[in-house]
Amino acid sequence: MELKERIINAGYKAVEELIKVAEEVIIVGDENDLSADKLKNAAATKKLAIEEAFTILSRIESEKELMDGQSKQKEPAIKGFAEGRSK
């Protein structure tokens, strides 16, 4: 479980870095005459960063659900004598 938790934390860090890429300004200063190719590549990079961030977050959520489900199954139900025999 500890390895999965470390992977999940690394995933969150990766998402933070992808957010930084998505937030970067395309046009800086006096660059009014950027070529269409540069704008297209910048937009594609931002789109890919956003899509990857959502993919990572989705996978993190599904892994956390699996971990929560496994931890719930491993915890034995504490029952007294009467509760155990009531069925």
N, C-alpha and C positions, 0 to 999 in steps of 0.2 A: 504494500500500500504506500509506503514512503516514496518509492520511485514514481508511482503515479501522481502523487501529490507534487513532487518536484517537477514532473512533466507539465502538470496543470499550471503551476506557477510560471514555468518558462513560457507556456502558451500565452498567459496573460501579458508577460513582458513583450512577447513578439507582437501581440495585438497593439500594445502601446506604441511600438516602433512603426507599425503599419499606419497607425493613426497619424503619426508625425509626417509620414510620407504623403498621406492624403491631404493633410492640412497645408503643405508647402505651397507657397505662392508660385504661380506659373510665370507671370509677367513681373519682372523685378525692375524697378527704376524706369529708365528711358527706352526700354526694349519694345517699342511700339510696332516695329516691323519684323516680328518673329515670323518665320516661315510656317506654312501650314503643316509641314512635316513635324516641326518641333512642337507645335501646339497639339497635334494629333498624338504624338508619342507621350507628351506630358499627361494628356487626358487619359490615355490608355494605361499609363503607369498608376495614376490615381484610382482608376476603376479597378484595376487588378489588386491594388493594396486594400481597397474597401472589401472586395469580394473575398480575398484571402482572410481578412480579419473576421468577417462573418462566418466563414468556414471553420476557422480555428475556434471561435466562440461556440459554435454549434457542437463541435466535437468535444469541447471541454464540458459543456452542459450534459451531453449524453454520458460521458465518462463519470461525471460526478453523480449522476442518477444511478449508474451501475454500482458505484462504490457505496452509495447510500443504501441501495437494495441489498448488497452483500453484507453490510454491517448490521442491518436490521435482521437478516436471516441468522447471523451468527450469534446474536444476543438471545440467550434462552429466556423464555418467559418464566418469570418467578411466580409460582403458584403455591398456595398453601395446600394442605391435605384435602380440605373440603372442596376447594375450587377445582382441583385436579380430578376429583371423583364425581363431580356434579353432573357430568354428561352421561 
